[in-house]
Amino acid sequence: MSNKPQDANRWIHTFIIAMENALYKPSRRWFQKFIFGALLTCSTVSSWIRAVDEKRRYRKFYHHLSRLGTQIDAVQSRFLDWLVENLPSEVLQEMRIRLVADDSPTKRSGPKIEGAGWHHDPTSPNVDTTTCYGHSWVVLSIVLEHPFWGTISIPLSNRLYIRRDDLKKIEECKRPEFKTKLEFLNEMVAEVSPKLKALEKPVQLLFDRGYVSEDVFTKMAELGVEIVTRFKSNTNLYKLPEVPKEKRRGRPQKYGDSMKADDLMQDRRRRLSRTTVFVYGREELIEYKSAILTSHVSDGKPIHVVVSRIVKQETRSDGTVKEKIGPQGTFVSTNVHLTPEEIIESYSKRFSIEEMFKDLKEVCGLGKQQVRNLESNLACFQI
């Protein structure tokens, strides 16, 4: 984890050699040109061509870039193997491996860009326009604790989400199968979890409310992956059913009494606790109530529900302390043995993927490559 130039050169050299083994032989000698072009310019593919002095062979450059897009599955698999082999000792000392899933759009313009369409834009400054034209990418990343930079995310796998109506605009010979974002998430976690479990540590998946689904909870339970997420305040929760003293006929009860997150916070029989947690790079005072409940989303399996809110304290001029209570959040973990503090701190690490998206777009030039066909866009995003 040093910042010495010679170490960076060695890292890039070993990385290129490892990745070239996953490519077709004609594409191998072009792969390093793609990498260095992207590193040197962080801009359009035409800028990559000028940076590596391939202006005379620009047609071959675009051709092999498109061929790289047809080998994305092999490239991602080899990248994961290489990353697991080179994880630093600081990561291996962590109690668990954390994964984060989210989606982000890359804005484009033009009618002939394959796979592009209208998608939700969470970064739009105009509240009247919450959509943008371009590609929508579902990304799975691994969370690392860097000794100098704190919590960071490294992308592991990605999928291009194309709306069903936009698929019709792609030639049938190379039209991919339609899949939802939830199906892409299940698919990516199923690919990476066996390799990460070789490290003999529990794997934990973090995602926001948009990916809360019974399909995701069921698939993660099959894979043995813990989930830490956030529920909407109006999500139906249920108490665990009481175990009958005597065996009865028929199917056993699956859900107990219904309740909401507000009901849990307003329940006077439960003690309101306060503690300090480290979230978003600083310590915050929170108050919370927690319980072991269940939900239709978890298919009746127990989940640990924590309803919390941040408490801001201000000292007045006369020495008294004024408290300001923040908005309420409902956090959930499928691992019922995690403490409320661990659940809240784990979910706060989900924000690292938002910082990763910001760095990729503003620093690395993600989405600025200006290529049209589907394979080239897949290759550019992977690079």
C-alpha positions as CSV (number, residue, x, y, z in Angstrom):
1,M,0.0,0.0,0.0
2,S,2.9,2.4,-0.7
3,N,2.8,5.4,-3.0
4,K,6.2,4.8,-4.6
5,P,6.2,5.1,-8.4
6,Q,8.3,2.0,-8.8
7,D,5.7,0.0,-6.8
8,A,2.9,1.4,-9.0
9,N,4.8,0.4,-12.2
10,R,5.3,-3.1,-10.9
11,W,1.7,-3.4,-9.9
12,I,0.5,-2.3,-13.4
13,H,3.0,-4.6,-15.1
14,T,1.9,-7.7,-13.1
15,F,-1.8,-6.8,-13.5
16,I,-1.5,-6.6,-17.3
17,I,0.3,-9.9,-17.6
18,A,-2.3,-11.6,-15.4
19,M,-5.2,-10.1,-17.4
20,E,-3.8,-10.9,-20.8
21,N,-4.0,-14.6,-20.1
22,A,-7.8,-14.3,-20.2
23,L,-7.9,-12.8,-23.7
24,Y,-7.7,-14.1,-27.2
25,K,-4.1,-14.0,-28.5
26,P,-4.8,-11.3,-31.1
27,S,-6.2,-9.0,-28.4
28,R,-3.4,-9.5,-25.9
29,R,-0.9,-7.0,-27.3
30,W,-3.6,-4.4,-27.6
31,F,-4.8,-4.7,-24.0
32,Q,-1.9,-2.8,-22.6
33,K,-2.5,0.0,-25.1
34,F,-6.1,0.3,-23.8
35,I,-4.9,0.4,-20.2
36,F,-2.2,3.1,-20.8
37,G,-4.5,5.1,-23.1
38,A,-7.1,5.2,-20.4
39,L,-4.5,6.0,-17.7
40,L,-2.9,8.8,-19.6
41,T,-5.9,10.7,-20.9
42,C,-9.0,9.7,-18.9
43,S,-11.1,10.8,-21.8
44,T,-12.4,9.7,-25.2
45,V,-11.1,6.6,-27.0
46,S,-9.7,8.9,-29.8
47,S,-7.6,10.4,-27.0
48,W,-6.4,6.9,-26.1
49,I,-5.3,6.4,-29.7
50,R,-3.3,9.6,-29.8
51,A,-1.7,8.9,-26.4
52,V,-0.3,5.5,-27.4
53,D,0.6,6.7,-30.9
54,E,-1.7,4.4,-32.9
55,K,-3.3,7.0,-35.2
56,R,-2.4,5.1,-38.3
57,R,-4.0,1.9,-37.0
58,Y,-7.0,3.5,-35.4
59,R,-9.4,1.1,-37.2
60,K,-7.6,-1.9,-35.6
61,F,-7.7,-0.2,-32.3
62,Y,-11.5,0.1,-32.4
63,H,-11.8,-3.4,-33.7
64,H,-9.9,-5.0,-30.9
65,L,-11.6,-2.8,-28.4
66,S,-14.9,-4.2,-29.6
67,R,-13.5,-7.7,-29.4
68,L,-12.5,-7.1,-25.8
69,G,-16.2,-6.4,-25.1
70,T,-17.1,-10.0,-26.2
71,Q,-14.6,-11.3,-23.6
72,I,-15.9,-9.4,-20.6
73,D,-17.0,-12.5,-18.6
74,A,-13.5,-14.0,-18.8
75,V,-11.9,-10.7,-18.0
76,Q,-14.0,-10.2,-14.9
77,S,-13.4,-13.7,-13.7
78,R,-9.6,-13.3,-14.1
79,F,-9.7,-9.9,-12.4
80,L,-11.4,-11.4,-9.4
81,D,-8.9,-14.2,-9.1
82,W,-6.0,-11.7,-9.4
83,L,-7.5,-9.4,-6.8
84,V,-8.1,-12.2,-4.2
85,E,-4.5,-13.4,-4.7
86,N,-3.2,-9.9,-4.1
87,L,-5.4,-8.7,-1.2
88,P,-3.1,-7.0,1.4
89,S,-2.7,-8.3,4.9
90,E,-4.8,-5.4,6.3
91,V,-7.9,-6.7,4.5
92,L,-7.3,-10.3,5.6
93,Q,-7.3,-9.2,9.2
94,E,-10.9,-7.9,8.9
95,M,-13.6,-10.0,10.6
96,R,-15.7,-10.3,7.4
97,I,-15.6,-9.5,3.7
98,R,-18.0,-6.7,2.7
99,L,-19.6,-6.3,-0.7
100,V,-21.6,-3.3,-1.9
101,A,-24.1,-3.3,-4.7
102,D,-25.6,-0.3,-6.5
103,D,-26.4,1.1,-9.9
104,S,-25.3,4.3,-11.6
105,P,-26.0,5.9,-15.0
106,T,-23.4,7.2,-17.5
107,K,-24.9,10.1,-19.6
108,R,-24.6,9.9,-23.4
109,S,-26.0,11.7,-26.3
110,G,-27.0,10.5,-29.8
111,P,-29.6,8.2,-31.3
112,K,-27.3,5.4,-32.5
113,I,-25.7,4.3,-29.2
114,E,-26.6,0.7,-28.6
115,G,-28.1,-0.1,-25.3
116,A,-28.7,3.5,-24.3
117,G,-32.1,4.7,-23.0
118,W,-33.8,6.8,-20.4
119,H,-32.8,6.0,-16.8
120,H,-33.2,7.5,-13.3
121,D,-30.5,10.0,-12.5
122,P,-30.0,10.4,-8.7
123,T,-27.4,13.2,-9.2
124,S,-29.7,15.5,-11.2
125,P,-29.6,19.1,-9.7
126,N,-32.9,19.9,-11.3
127,V,-35.7,18.4,-9.3
128,D,-38.1,18.6,-12.3
129,T,-35.8,16.3,-14.4
130,T,-34.8,13.1,-12.6
131,T,-34.0,11.1,-15.7
132,C,-31.0,11.1,-18.1
133,Y,-30.2,9.4,-21.4
134,G,-27.4,6.9,-21.4
135,H,-26.4,3.6,-19.9
136,S,-27.3,2.2,-16.5
137,W,-24.7,0.0,-14.9
138,V,-25.2,-2.4,-12.0
139,V,-21.9,-2.7,-10.1
140,L,-20.7,-5.0,-7.3
141,S,-17.7,-3.7,-5.3
142,I,-15.6,-4.9,-2.3
143,V,-15.1,-2.6,0.7
144,L,-11.5,-2.1,1.9
145,E,-10.2,-0.2,4.9
146,H,-7.2,1.8,3.6
147,P,-4.7,2.9,6.3
148,F,-4.5,6.4,4.9
149,W,-7.7,6.9,2.9
150,G,-10.2,5.2,5.1
151,T,-13.1,3.2,3.7
152,I,-12.9,2.7,-0.1
153,S,-14.6,0.5,-2.7
154,I,-12.9,-1.5,-5.5
155,P,-15.3,-2.6,-8.3
156,L,-15.4,-6.4,-8.7
157,S,-18.1,-7.0,-11.3
158,N,-20.5,-5.1,-13.4
159,R,-23.5,-5.6,-15.7
160,L,-25.1,-3.3,-18.3
161,Y,-28.9,-3.0,-17.6
162,I,-30.9,-2.4,-20.8
163,R,-34.6,-1.8,-20.6
164,R,-36.8,-4.2,-22.5
165,D,-37.9,-1.6,-24.9
166,D,-34.3,-0.5,-25.7
167,L,-33.3,-4.2,-26.4
168,K,-35.5,-4.1,-29.5
169,K,-33.2,-1.5,-31.0
170,I,-30.2,-3.9,-30.9
171,E,-29.5,-6.3,-33.8
172,E,-30.9,-9.7,-33.0
173,C,-27.6,-11.5,-33.6
174,K,-26.0,-9.7,-30.6
175,R,-29.0,-8.8,-28.5
176,P,-28.5,-9.9,-24.9
177,E,-31.2,-11.6,-22.8
178,F,-33.3,-9.2,-20.7
179,K,-32.6,-9.3,-17.0
180,T,-33.7,-7.1,-14.2
181,K,-31.2,-5.3,-11.9
182,L,-32.1,-7.8,-9.1
183,E,-31.3,-10.7,-11.3
184,F,-28.0,-9.1,-12.2
185,L,-27.2,-8.7,-8.5
186,N,-28.0,-12.3,-7.7
187,E,-25.9,-13.4,-10.7
188,M,-22.8,-11.3,-9.7
189,V,-22.8,-12.4,-6.1
190,A,-23.2,-16.0,-7.1
191,E,-20.0,-15.6,-9.2
192,V,-17.8,-13.9,-6.6
193,S,-18.9,-15.5,-3.3
194,P,-17.3,-18.9,-3.8
195,K,-13.9,-17.3,-4.5
196,L,-14.2,-14.9,-1.5
197,K,-15.3,-17.7,0.8
198,A,-12.0,-19.4,0.1
199,L,-10.6,-16.7,2.5
200,E,-12.6,-18.5,5.2
201,K,-14.4,-15.3,6.3
202,P,-18.1,-14.5,6.3
203,V,-19.3,-12.5,3.3
204,Q,-21.6,-9.6,3.9
205,L,-23.7,-7.8,1.2
206,L,-24.7,-4.1,1.6
207,F,-27.3,-2.4,-0.5
208,D,-29.9,0.4,-0.3
209,R,-33.7,0.2,-0.3
210,G,-34.0,-0.1,-4.0
211,Y,-32.7,-3.7,-4.0
212,V,-34.8,-5.0,-1.1
213,S,-36.6,-8.0,-2.5
214,E,-37.7,-11.4,-1.5
215,D,-35.7,-12.9,-4.5
216,V,-32.5,-11.3,-3.3
217,F,-33.0,-12.4,0.3
218,T,-33.8,-15.9,-0.8
219,K,-30.7,-16.1,-3.1
220,M,-28.3,-14.7,-0.5
221,A,-29.6,-17.2,2.1
222,E,-28.8,-20.0,-0.4
223,L,-25.3,-18.7,-0.9
224,G,-24.7,-18.2,2.8
225,V,-24.2,-14.4,2.4
226,E,-25.3,-12.0,5.1
227,I,-27.4,-9.0,4.2
228,V,-27.3,-5.5,5.8
229,T,-29.7,-3.1,4.3
230,R,-32.3,-0.4,5.0
231,F,-36.1,-0.8,4.9
232,K,-38.7,1.8,4.1
233,S,-40.5,3.1,7.1
234,N,-43.8,1.7,5.9
235,T,-42.5,-1.9,5.4
236,N,-44.6,-4.5,7.1
237,L,-42.8,-6.2,10.0
238,Y,-44.0,-9.1,12.1
239,K,-43.2,-10.5,15.5
240,L,-41.9,-14.0,15.6
241,P,-44.7,-16.5,16.1
242,E,-45.1,-18.0,19.5
243,V,-44.1,-21.7,19.7
244,P,-47.1,-23.7,20.8
245,K,-46.7,-25.8,23.9
246,E,-48.4,-28.7,22.3
247,K,-48.1,-30.0,18.8
248,R,-51.0,-29.0,16.6
249,R,-52.4,-30.2,13.3
250,G,-51.7,-28.2,10.2
251,R,-48.9,-25.9,9.0
252,P,-47.1,-24.0,11.8
253,Q,-47.6,-20.3,12.1
254,K,-45.1,-18.3,10.1
255,Y,-45.8,-14.7,11.1
256,G,-46.8,-13.1,14.4
257,D,-48.5,-9.8,15.0
258,S,-48.0,-7.1,12.4
259,M,-46.2,-3.9,13.2
260,K,-44.3,-1.0,11.6
261,A,-40.9,0.6,12.3
262,D,-42.7,3.5,14.0
263,D,-44.5,1.0,16.3
264,L,-41.1,-0.4,17.4
265,M,-39.7,3.1,18.2
266,Q,-42.9,4.1,20.1
267,D,-43.1,0.8,22.1
268,R,-42.6,2.0,25.7
269,R,-41.9,-1.6,26.8
270,R,-38.6,-1.5,24.9
271,R,-35.7,0.6,26.3
272,L,-34.4,3.5,24.2
273,S,-30.6,3.1,24.2
274,R,-27.9,5.6,23.3
275,T,-24.4,4.9,22.0
276,T,-21.7,6.4,19.9
277,V,-21.0,4.8,16.5
278,F,-18.4,5.6,13.8
279,V,-20.3,6.4,10.6
280,Y,-19.3,8.3,7.5
281,G,-15.8,9.1,8.8
282,R,-16.8,10.5,12.2
283,E,-18.3,9.5,15.5
284,E,-22.1,10.2,16.0
285,L,-24.3,9.9,19.0
286,I,-27.4,7.8,18.1
287,E,-30.5,6.6,20.0
288,Y,-32.1,3.3,18.9
289,K,-34.4,0.5,19.6
290,S,-33.9,-3.0,18.2
291,A,-35.8,-6.3,18.0
292,I,-35.7,-9.7,16.4
293,L,-38.6,-9.7,13.9
294,T,-39.5,-11.1,10.5
295,S,-41.0,-10.0,7.2
296,H,-42.4,-11.2,4.0
297,V,-39.2,-10.0,2.3
298,S,-37.2,-12.5,4.4
299,D,-39.8,-15.2,3.8
300,G,-40.5,-15.6,7.5
301,K,-36.8,-16.0,8.6
302,P,-35.7,-13.9,11.6
303,I,-34.0,-10.6,11.0
304,H,-32.5,-8.1,13.4
305,V,-34.3,-4.7,13.0
306,V,-32.7,-1.5,14.3
307,V,-34.7,1.8,14.3
308,S,-32.3,4.6,15.0
309,R,-31.8,8.4,14.7
310,I,-28.8,10.7,15.1
311,V,-28.7,13.0,18.1
312,K,-27.0,16.4,17.6
313,Q,-25.9,18.1,20.8
314,E,-25.1,21.8,21.0
315,T,-23.8,23.6,24.1
316,R,-25.5,26.9,24.7
317,S,-23.9,30.0,26.1
318,D,-25.4,29.4,29.6
319,G,-23.8,25.9,29.6
320,T,-27.0,23.9,28.9
321,V,-27.0,21.3,26.2
322,K,-29.6,21.5,23.4
323,E,-30.4,18.3,21.5
324,K,-31.7,18.0,18.0
325,I,-33.1,14.7,16.9
326,G,-32.4,13.7,13.3
327,P,-34.7,11.7,10.9
328,Q,-35.4,8.0,11.7
329,G,-33.9,5.1,9.8
330,T,-34.7,1.4,9.8
331,F,-31.7,-0.9,9.4
332,V,-31.9,-4.7,9.0
333,S,-29.5,-7.6,9.1
334,T,-30.1,-11.2,8.3
335,N,-27.4,-12.1,10.9
336,V,-29.4,-11.8,14.1
337,H,-26.2,-12.1,16.2
338,L,-24.8,-8.7,15.0
339,T,-25.2,-5.9,17.6
340,P,-27.1,-2.7,16.7
341,E,-23.9,-0.8,16.6
342,E,-22.3,-3.2,14.1
343,I,-25.4,-3.1,11.9
344,I,-25.4,0.7,11.7
345,E,-21.6,1.0,11.2
346,S,-21.7,-1.7,8.5
347,Y,-24.5,0.0,6.5
348,S,-22.6,3.3,6.6
349,K,-19.8,1.7,4.6
350,R,-22.3,1.3,1.7
351,F,-21.7,5.0,0.9
352,S,-18.2,4.1,-0.3
353,I,-19.6,2.9,-3.6
354,E,-21.1,6.4,-4.2
355,E,-17.7,7.9,-3.7
356,M,-16.3,5.3,-6.1
357,F,-18.8,6.3,-8.8
358,K,-17.9,9.9,-8.3
359,D,-14.1,9.2,-8.7
360,L,-14.7,7.0,-11.7
361,K,-16.7,9.6,-13.5
362,E,-14.9,12.8,-12.5
363,V,-11.3,11.6,-12.2
364,C,-11.1,8.5,-14.5
365,G,-13.4,9.8,-17.2
366,L,-16.0,7.0,-17.0
367,G,-18.7,7.6,-19.6
368,K,-16.7,10.0,-21.8
369,Q,-15.3,7.4,-24.3
370,Q,-17.8,8.2,-27.1
371,V,-18.2,4.8,-28.7
372,R,-21.4,3.5,-30.2
373,N,-21.6,-0.3,-30.4
374,L,-22.5,-2.4,-27.4
375,E,-19.3,-4.4,-27.2
376,S,-17.1,-1.3,-27.2
377,N,-19.2,0.3,-24.4
378,L,-18.8,-2.8,-22.3
379,A,-15.0,-2.9,-22.9
380,C,-14.6,0.8,-22.0
381,F,-16.5,0.5,-18.8
382,Q,-14.5,-2.6,-17.8
383,I,-11.2,-0.7,-18.5
